[in-house]
């Protein structure tokens, strides 16, 4: 999970969503109240679940470590096949706009010829 969260694409996407969420809460007082209540509920459930799950996780630690290592290798292979994973969302959008613009210019040139 830490490796996935540290990918530029994932972390920048989370930043974008977080900023949109914060902006929405700031702009709409009624939604702010609903969001605050939901956040408190999730926090309470998370705290209650963490105390119950911790002993189970401790007993499964060797298995979790093996799965984590396997997942890490899979993520590395995925990163090799998808070179956009390490890029931030803004860079991907910029590259996509540039590519589309270039293709549109090529089509316009072909049509005018």
C-alpha positions in Angstrom: 0.0 0.0 0.0 2.8 2.4 0.8 4.5 1.7 -2.6 1.2 2.3 -4.4 0.5 5.5 -2.4 4.0 6.8 -3.2 3.6 6.6 -6.9 3.4 10.1 -8.4 0.3 9.3 -10.3 -1.5 8.0 -7.2 -0.3 10.7 -4.8 -1.0 13.6 -7.2 -4.5 12.1 -7.9 -5.1 11.9 -4.2 -3.9 15.5 -3.8 -6.4 16.7 -6.6 -9.3 14.8 -4.9 -8.3 16.1 -1.5 -8.2 19.7 -2.8 -11.6 19.3 -4.5 -13.1 17.8 -1.3 -11.7 20.6 0.8 -12.9 23.3 -1.6 -16.3 21.8 -1.7 -16.5 21.7 2.1 -15.4 25.3 2.2 -17.8 26.5 -0.4 -21.0 24.7 0.8 -21.8 25.0 4.5 -24.5 22.3 4.4 -22.2 19.8 2.8 -19.5 20.7 5.3 -21.8 19.6 8.1 -22.5 16.3 6.4 -18.9 15.7 5.6 -17.7 16.5 9.1 -20.3 14.0 10.5 -19.2 11.3 8.0 -15.5 11.9 8.8 -16.2 11.5 12.6 -18.1 8.3 11.9 -15.4 6.8 9.7 -12.8 7.8 12.3 -14.8 6.1 15.1 -15.2 2.9 13.0 -11.6 2.9 12.1 -10.4 3.2 15.7 -12.8 0.4 16.8 -11.8 -1.9 14.0 -8.1 -1.3 14.5 -8.1 -2.5 18.0 -10.0 -5.7 17.0 -7.9 -6.4 13.9 -4.5 -5.8 15.4 -4.1 -9.2 17.1 -5.2 -11.0 13.9 -2.7 -9.0 11.8 0.1 -9.8 14.2 -0.5 -13.6 13.8 -0.7 -13.2 10.0 2.5 -11.1 9.7 4.7 -13.7 8.0 2.0 -14.3 5.4 1.4 -10.5 4.9 5.1 -10.0 4.4 5.2 -12.7 1.7 2.2 -11.2 -0.1 3.7 -7.7 0.2 6.9 -8.9 -1.4 5.0 -10.5 -4.2 2.8 -7.4 -4.7 5.9 -5.2 -4.8 7.4 -7.3 -7.6 4.2 -7.2 -9.5 4.0 -3.4 -9.0 7.6 -3.1 -10.4 6.6 -5.1 -13.5 3.5 -3.0 -13.9 5.6 0.1 -13.7 7.8 -1.2 -16.5 4.8 -1.8 -18.7 3.0 1.5 -17.8 5.6 4.3 -17.9 3.0 6.8 -16.9 2.7 5.4 -13.4 5.6 7.4 -11.9 4.3 10.6 -13.6 2.1 13.1 -11.7 -1.4 13.6 -13.0 -0.6 17.2 -14.2 2.2 15.8 -16.3 0.0 13.1 -17.9 -2.7 15.7 -18.6 -0.1 18.1 -20.2 1.4 15.3 -22.3 -2.1 14.2 -23.4 -3.1 17.7 -24.4 0.1 18.1 -26.3 -0.4 14.8 -28.1 -4.0 15.6 -29.0 -3.1 19.1 -30.2 -0.4 17.6 -32.4 -2.7 15.0 -33.9 -5.4 17.7 -34.5 -2.8 19.8 -36.3 -1.7 16.9 -38.4 -5.3 16.2 -39.4 -6.0 19.8 -40.2 -2.9 19.9 -42.4 -3.9 16.7 -44.1 -7.4 18.0 -44.8 -6.1 21.3 -46.1 -3.7 19.5 -48.4 
